[in-house]
């Protein structure tokens, strides 16, 4: 821009500050420093105390030689130190790399090396991984957190976290980043083939997604947020920063368990929590006695390929208000929401549940979500039939993949982030996912959405969790195979499950085989379909060659 609006109107320190979510905790401490911020067993800390501990962490890391742009890895459950790291590390200008606590040692070592971690803050429960990391990377500063009874109190070669903080400055003078585009976090994808990709977040995106969470949820001041969602997963969908912005309460949860969740909801007055469909299903299907005494409204956010309509209906039945969001690691967790319309209230339960299960529209502060042909980049018609690839664009998109320019260019080509998810656009402008490209089943030339079959299976009263994958077939090429996990105390046979599906699906979409047992899941509750495909010998992965093939 040029002309009169630029003359003498320079960007100055007085009228421009780079956006950083660290500012949320600074304001919470200034305005609501006396209010409760963190609950973890007997630990109860205010926002003033939590801010001081984050400042001490930044100071201690700096004294240990960690500087701006250095990677600080953390391998922690949802405990207070994990929340403190989400502020203390970026206060310093370092990059926070939260590691999945369920990963095997080889994967963790790869991430530490690839991310060039300068420090590792690790719970003593993971002592074996800590020692392997120390042997492999002796230059890494090892800091141990003792939080679990029965775990080692200290780790050889590590400094204790509390001692590390005690000697540091509780008034550390942190500054906003020089540039909002600077990296704030590094999150590794859990790919099923090859090495994981390191997704790099910037300050601007973290700040805006944290605020979008508030807007999409109409989150009031001082919510009581229960950490059922792992903080290592997309930085807890940015909710560590969101809760600070609202000066709420972080109710920590070291390990998910339905009874513990209901106990905490009662005891702490939990108002909000997030979780994958499998987490929601576990709570919805828990014995009614566990929910006794919970009279207030609990708001929950669910993300996944598509929550089963039966789960949505059950959450409504037990009085939990559910918001459905959609996203990926590359878009900071959720970046689309199924925005509720008042007109849906007049619909019957089945129709309303189906509308609620859609992936929806863009987050307030995301520039766009679209369904497009991945080659021509043309948007598909809003006919709910034409299949394309779901894409995002805007500030809530990653900087790119660390040290992987080729993958970055491929993912961000054409001015959009390509999710790899197949979907359609509805007449009212909502995105509906059909499947991952590799999960579409092609049987005798007909395309079958595994999600559609799964939705039918979830309507069986004995089904707790389900996954449908392609099974090789000598006549049809491949047919649906259902893997079913039954609810405790329930029984069903293959014949019963197939008969149930025949009532709801065309014959060619009905599973030809049903296998029972516990489903393999990631630490965030996502079902690992690649293991199930391997179990039936399926190896094909399709591409999106024809946007008009039947859904």
FENWO-V921533 format. One record per residue. N is the residue number from 1. PSI is psi in radians with two decimals (NA if undefined). OMEGA is omega as a letter, one per 30 degrees, with the letter a starting at -180 (NA if undefined). D_LAST is the distance of its C-alpha to the last C-alpha in Angstrom with 2 decimals. Layout:
# FENWO-V921533
<<N PSI OMEGA D_LAST> <N PSI OMEGA D_LAST>>
This chain:
# FENWO-V921533
<<1 2.49 l 46.37> <2 3.11 l 50.00> <3 -2.74 a 52.75> <4 -0.43 a 54.36> <5 -0.09 l 51.56> <6 -0.36 a 52.16> <7 1.94 l 55.94> <8 0.09 a 57.26> <9 1.04 a 53.99> <10 2.75 l 53.18> <11 2.19 a 50.93> <12 2.92 l 53.36> <13 -0.53 a 53.50> <14 -0.46 a 54.31> <15 0.16 l 51.21> <16 2.22 l 48.51> <17 2.33 l 47.43> <18 2.42 l 44.48> <19 2.32 l 41.89> <20 2.31 l 42.03> <21 -0.20 l 40.86> <22 -0.52 a 44.23> <23 -0.42 l 45.75> <24 -0.71 a 44.06> <25 -0.55 l 46.25> <26 -0.77 l 49.29> <27 -0.71 l 48.95> <28 -0.71 l 48.25> <29 -0.65 a 51.49> <30 -0.77 a 53.43> <31 -0.67 a 52.48> <32 0.67 a 51.60> <33 -0.43 a 53.34> <34 -0.22 a 54.80> <35 2.67 a 51.51> <36 2.36 a 49.80> <37 -0.65 a 47.16> <38 2.32 l 46.62> <39 2.22 l 46.93> <40 1.68 a 46.99> <41 -2.15 l 49.14> <42 -0.19 a 52.65> <43 2.19 l 51.71> <44 1.99 a 51.52> <45 2.58 l 51.74> <46 3.02 l 51.84> <47 -0.60 l 50.14> <48 -0.78 l 53.50> <49 -0.70 a 53.83> <50 -0.69 l 50.27> <51 -0.75 l 50.76> <52 -0.71 a 54.02> <53 -0.65 l 52.44> <54 -0.70 l 49.73> <55 -0.72 l 52.55> <56 -0.70 l 54.47> <57 -0.78 l 51.51> <58 -0.78 l 51.24> <59 -0.79 a 55.00> <60 -0.72 l 55.17> <61 -0.73 l 52.47> <62 -0.74 l 54.31> <63 -0.43 l 57.58> <64 0.07 l 55.89> <65 0.13 l 55.17> <66 2.38 a 51.54> <67 -3.06 a 50.85> <68 2.29 l 48.35> <69 -0.14 l 45.33> <70 2.64 a 46.11> <71 2.27 l 43.50> <72 1.96 l 44.29> <73 2.52 l 42.15> <74 2.38 l 42.05> <75 1.57 a 41.07> <76 2.58 l 41.54> <77 -3.01 l 40.03> <78 1.35 a 39.66> <79 2.94 a 43.42> <80 -0.67 a 45.62> <81 -0.55 l 46.16> <82 -0.69 l 42.42> <83 -0.76 l 42.48> <84 -0.64 a 45.70> <85 -0.53 a 44.20> <86 -0.22 l 41.52> <87 -0.76 a 44.47> <88 -0.68 a 47.31> <89 -0.89 l 45.54> <90 -0.37 l 44.32> <91 -0.64 a 47.71> <92 -0.28 a 49.14> <93 0.10 l 46.57> <94 2.96 a 45.35> <95 2.20 a 41.69> <96 2.14 l 40.37> <97 1.74 l 38.40> <98 2.20 a 37.28> <99 2.40 l 36.75> <100 2.13 a 34.56> <101 -0.16 a 37.15> <102 0.02 a 35.21> <103 2.69 l 35.07> <104 2.84 a 37.15> <105 -0.72 a 40.31> <106 -0.71 a 39.18> <107 -0.74 l 36.23> <108 -0.76 l 38.59> <109 -0.68 l 41.15> <110 -0.81 a 38.67> <111 -0.71 l 37.73> <112 -0.69 l 41.40> <113 -0.81 a 42.26> <114 -0.68 l 39.38> <115 -0.08 l 39.87> <116 0.88 a 43.65> <117 2.35 l 44.40> <118 -0.37 l 47.97> <119 2.66 l 48.01> <120 2.02 l 46.25> <121 2.07 a 46.54> <122 2.44 l 45.73> <123 2.50 a 46.19> <124 -0.25 l 48.80> <125 -0.49 a 46.41> <126 0.75 a 44.92> <127 -0.68 a 48.37> <128 -0.78 l 47.38> <129 -0.68 l 44.82> <130 -0.75 a 47.40> <131 -0.64 l 50.01> <132 -0.68 l 47.75> <133 -0.70 l 46.89> <134 -0.67 l 50.61> <135 -0.67 a 51.47> <136 -0.63 a 48.76> <137 1.30 a 49.28> <138 -0.31 a 52.87> <139 -0.23 a 52.73> <140 2.32 l 50.21> <141 2.08 a 51.86> <142 2.18 a 51.02> <143 2.12 a 51.08> <144 2.45 l 50.70> <145 2.13 l 49.74> <146 1.90 a 51.19> <147 -0.30 a 49.26> <148 2.22 l 48.85> <149 2.35 a 51.72> <150 -0.31 l 52.28> <151 2.78 l 50.82> <152 2.45 l 53.34> <153 -0.40 a 55.27> <154 2.84 l 55.32> <155 2.38 l 53.99> <156 2.31 l 56.35> <157 0.04 a 56.46> <158 2.65 l 54.60> <159 2.45 l 55.94> <160 2.38 a 55.29> <161 -0.80 a 52.95> <162 -0.67 l 55.38> <163 -0.64 l 58.27> <164 -0.74 a 56.23> <165 -0.64 a 55.71> <166 -0.59 a 59.24> <167 0.04 a 60.96> <168 3.10 a 58.79> <169 2.06 a 59.05> <170 -0.04 l 57.67> <171 0.69 a 58.03> <172 2.25 a 56.14> <173 1.42 a 55.94> <174 2.76 a 52.30> <175 2.65 l 51.05> <176 2.78 l 47.70> <177 2.65 l 46.06> <178 -0.52 a 47.38> <179 2.32 l 43.89> <180 -0.39 a 40.77> <181 -0.19 l 38.84> <182 2.67 l 40.74> <183 2.34 l 38.92> <184 -0.51 a 39.14> <185 2.71 l 36.98> <186 2.12 a 35.44> <187 2.22 a 32.53> <188 2.36 l 31.26> <189 2.67 l 27.66> <190 1.20 l 27.27> <191 2.70 a 25.57> <192 -0.26 l 25.05> <193 2.55 l 26.55> <194 -3.08 a 29.51> <195 2.60 l 31.55> <196 2.65 l 30.21> <197 2.43 a 29.93> <198 1.91 a 32.27> <199 2.16 a 30.68> <200 2.16 l 33.45> <201 2.63 l 33.62> <202 2.84 a 36.04> <203 -0.74 a 38.28> <204 -0.80 a 36.74> <205 -0.73 l 33.24> <206 -0.74 l 34.67> <207 -0.85 a 36.80> <208 -0.63 l 34.12> <209 -0.64 l 31.52> <210 -0.71 l 34.30> <211 -0.66 l 35.05> <212 -0.63 l 31.45> <213 -0.72 l 31.34> <214 -0.79 a 34.29> <215 -0.75 a 32.82> <216 -0.50 a 29.43> <217 -0.02 a 31.29> <218 0.80 a 34.30> <219 2.10 a 36.28> <220 3.07 l 39.98> <221 2.57 l 43.00> <222 0.81 l 43.94> <223 2.77 l 40.82> <224 1.85 a 41.23> <225 2.16 a 38.34> <226 2.27 a 37.79> <227 1.18 l 36.61> <228 -0.44 l 34.08> <229 2.26 l 31.87> <230 2.31 l 33.40> <231 -0.32 l 35.17> <232 -0.19 a 34.37> <233 1.80 a 30.64> <234 0.71 a 30.19> <235 0.76 l 33.73> <236 0.63 a 32.67> <237 0.48 l 30.11> <238 0.20 a 33.31> <239 -0.29 l 34.68> <240 -0.70 l 38.05> <241 -0.64 l 38.66> <242 -0.85 a 37.13> <243 -0.65 l 39.48> <244 -0.68 a 42.42> <245 -0.52 l 41.62> <246 0.06 a 41.91> <247 0.85 a 44.85> <248 -2.87 l 43.16> <249 2.22 l 43.80> <250 1.89 l 42.08> <251 1.90 a 42.19> <252 2.64 a 41.83> <253 1.87 a 40.22> <254 -0.64 a 40.98> <255 2.35 a 38.67> <256 2.32 l 36.04> <257 2.21 a 37.23> <258 -0.77 a 36.34> <259 -0.75 l 40.00> <260 -0.71 l 41.08> <261 -0.85 a 38.40> <262 -0.63 l 39.55> <263 -0.74 a 43.16> <264 -0.65 l 42.67> <265 -0.76 l 40.85> <266 -0.89 a 43.91> <267 -0.68 a 46.57> <268 -0.07 a 45.40> <269 0.73 a 43.68> <270 2.32 l 40.33> <271 -0.42 a 38.29> <272 2.54 l 35.24> <273 2.83 l 33.31> <274 2.77 l 29.99> <275 2.73 l 27.99> <276 2.86 l 24.84> <277 -0.63 a 23.02> <278 -0.57 l 25.16> <279 -0.79 l 28.27> <280 -0.70 l 27.34> <281 -0.73 l 26.67> <282 -0.66 l 30.07> <283 -0.73 a 31.81> <284 -0.61 a 30.14> <285 0.10 l 30.99> <286 2.69 l 34.48> <287 2.43 a 37.45> <288 -0.51 a 38.37> <289 -0.51 a 41.84> <290 -0.42 a 40.64> <291 -0.05 a 39.61> <292 2.42 l 42.93> <293 -0.04 l 44.79> <294 1.80 a 41.85> <295 -0.28 a 42.35> <296 2.85 l 40.99> <297 2.30 l 37.47> <298 2.18 a 35.55> <299 2.30 a 32.74> <300 2.53 l 30.07> <301 2.29 a 27.33> <302 2.45 l 24.32> <303 2.54 l 21.97> <304 3.13 l 19.30> <305 -0.78 l 15.63> <306 2.08 l 15.52> <307 2.44 l 18.60> <308 2.37 l 18.29> <309 -0.59 l 18.91> <310 -0.58 l 21.91> <311 -0.75 l 23.39> <312 -0.80 a 23.13> <313 -0.70 a 24.83> <314 -0.70 l 27.44> <315 -0.70 l 28.38> <316 -0.68 a 29.00> <317 -0.66 a 31.05> <318 0.05 l 33.32> <319 0.29 l 33.89> <320 2.25 a 32.04> <321 2.03 a 30.41> <322 2.34 l 27.10> <323 2.24 a 25.55> <324 2.18 l 22.12> <325 2.94 a 22.00> <326 2.48 l 19.86> <327 -2.93 a 21.09> <328 3.02 l 22.29> <329 -0.69 a 25.74> <330 -0.23 l 25.66> <331 0.63 l 25.54> <332 0.45 a 28.26> <333 -2.22 a 26.05> <334 2.34 l 24.50> <335 0.11 l 24.05> <336 2.67 a 21.61> <337 2.50 l 22.21> <338 1.47 a 20.72> <339 2.16 a 23.71> <340 2.43 l 24.84> <341 2.46 a 25.73> <342 -0.53 a 28.75> <343 -0.36 a 27.11> <344 -0.42 a 24.88> <345 -0.44 a 28.12> <346 -0.10 a 28.51> <347 2.82 l 25.24> <348 2.84 a 25.17> <349 -0.76 a 24.52> <350 -0.77 a 21.11> <351 -0.71 a 19.71> <352 -0.70 l 21.57> <353 -0.70 l 20.31> <354 -0.67 l 16.62> <355 -0.66 a 17.57> <356 -0.43 a 19.63> <357 -0.05 a 16.94> <358 2.78 a 15.20> <359 -0.44 l 16.22> <360 -2.48 a 17.98> <361 3.00 a 20.26> <362 2.61 l 22.69> <363 2.72 a 25.78> <364 -0.79 a 28.94> <365 0.28 l 30.33> <366 2.47 a 27.25> <367 -0.59 a 26.96> <368 2.63 l 23.24> <369 2.42 a 19.65> <370 2.84 l 17.00> <371 2.08 a 13.56> <372 2.77 l 14.48> <373 2.22 a 14.11> <374 -0.32 l 16.28> <375 -0.86 a 18.47> <376 -0.35 a 19.24> <377 0.25 l 18.95> <378 2.40 l 17.97> <379 2.52 l 16.15> <380 2.70 l 12.86> <381 2.65 a 13.53> <382 1.13 a 13.51> <383 0.02 a 11.36> <384 0.29 l 8.83> <385 -0.73 a 6.13> <386 2.12 a 7.06> <387 2.35 l 6.28> <388 -2.95 l 9.80> <389 2.34 l 12.31> <390 2.32 a 14.12> <391 2.65 l 17.77> <392 2.72 l 21.13> <393 2.65 l 24.51> <394 -2.98 a 27.90> <395 -0.36 l 30.79> <396 0.94 l 28.80> <397 2.56 a 27.63> <398 2.77 l 29.54> <399 -0.66 a 32.35> <400 -2.98 l 30.73> <401 2.27 a 31.12> <402 2.22 l 34.74> <403 0.56 a 36.31> <404 1.26 a 33.03> <405 -0.66 a 32.97> <406 -0.82 l 30.51> <407 -0.61 l 27.82> <408 -0.83 a 28.67> <409 -0.71 a 28.33> <410 -0.74 a 24.95> <411 -0.52 a 23.61> <412 0.28 a 25.15> <413 2.61 l 24.76> <414 0.24 l 24.33> <415 0.20 l 25.70> <416 2.64 l 22.81> <417 2.18 a 22.22> <418 2.03 a 19.10> <419 -0.45 a 17.75> <420 -0.03 l 15.54> <421 2.43 l 12.92> <422 2.42 a 9.36> <423 3.12 l 8.63> <424 2.84 l 8.46> <425 2.28 a 11.79> <426 2.90 a 12.99> <427 -0.50 a 15.77> <428 0.23 l 18.36> <429 0.34 l 17.63> <430 2.51 l 16.18> <431 2.37 l 13.73> <432 2.12 l 11.21> <433 2.47 l 10.33> <434 -0.70 l 7.23> <435 2.88 l 9.45> <436 2.61 a 12.22> <437 -0.62 a 11.65> <438 -0.15 a 13.97> <439 -0.13 l 12.41> <440 2.35 l 9.15> <441 2.19 l 10.52> <442 1.89 a 10.63> <443 1.93 a 12.58> <444 0.57 l 14.26> <445 -0.16 l 11.88> <446 2.40 l 8.83> <447 2.30 l 6.25> <448 2.19 l 7.01> <449 2.11 l 6.96> <450 -0.52 a 10.74> <451 -0.69 l 11.16> <452 -0.73 l 10.04> <453 -0.70 l 12.52> <454 -0.70 l 15.00> <455 -0.70 l 15.08> <456 -0.74 a 16.07> <457 -0.65 a 18.63> <458 -0.30 a 20.12> <459 -0.10 l 21.11> <460 2.29 a 23.56> <461 -0.33 a 26.95> <462 -0.11 a 28.05> <463 2.18 l 25.16> <464 -0.73 a 26.10> <465 2.62 a 23.52> <466 2.64 l 20.66> <467 2.41 a 18.48> <468 2.27 l 16.07> <469 2.91 l 16.04> <470 2.31 l 15.64> <471 2.23 l 18.88> <472 2.44 a 20.22> <473 2.26 a 20.72> <474 -0.46 a 23.14> <475 -0.84 a 21.51> <476 -0.04 a 17.71> <477 -0.98 l 17.82> <478 2.68 l 16.43> <479 2.83 a 15.66> <480 2.37 l 15.15> <481 2.22 a 18.48> <482 2.27 l 19.30> <483 2.12 a 22.10> <484 2.28 l 23.76> <485 2.09 a 26.60> <486 2.70 l 28.54> <487 2.59 l 30.50> <488 2.31 l 34.21> <489 -0.01 a 36.12> <490 2.73 l 33.13> <491 2.64 l 32.46> <492 2.68 l 29.73> <493 2.89 l 29.26> <494 -0.73 a 26.40> <495 -0.70 l 26.86> <496 -0.72 a 26.69> <497 -0.77 l 23.49> <498 -0.73 l 21.77> <499 -0.68 l 23.30> <500 -0.78 a 22.04> <501 -0.59 a 18.38> <502 -0.42 l 18.93> <503 -0.32 a 19.90> <504 -0.30 a 16.63> <505 2.68 l 13.86> <506 2.68 a 13.37> <507 -0.68 a 15.66> <508 -0.25 l 13.50> <509 -0.15 a 11.93> <510 2.33 l 15.51> <511 2.40 l 17.27> <512 -0.31 l 19.87> <513 2.57 l 22.10> <514 2.23 l 23.13> <515 2.36 a 25.45> <516 2.57 l 27.57> <517 3.04 l 29.27> <518 2.34 a 29.28> <519 2.49 l 26.28> <520 2.31 a 27.15> <521 2.70 l 26.80> <522 3.05 a 27.80> <523 -0.30 l 30.68> <524 0.11 l 28.43> <525 0.04 l 26.73> <526 2.39 l 23.44> <527 2.31 a 22.52> <528 1.54 a 23.04> <529 -0.46 a 20.18> <530 -0.57 l 21.83> <531 -0.64 l 24.71> <532 -0.67 l 22.65> <533 -0.69 l 20.96> <534 -0.61 a 24.52> <535 -0.49 l 25.73> <536 0.07 l 23.59> <537 0.40 l 24.17> <538 2.33 a 20.70> <539 -0.21 a 21.16> <540 2.50 l 18.18> <541 2.15 a 16.36> <542 2.84 l 13.79> <543 3.00 a 13.93> <544 1.41 a 11.82> <545 -0.59 a 13.33> <546 1.88 a 11.10> <547 -0.22 a 9.54> <548 0.20 l 8.34> <549 2.70 a 6.46> <550 2.51 l 3.81> <551 NA NA 0.00>>
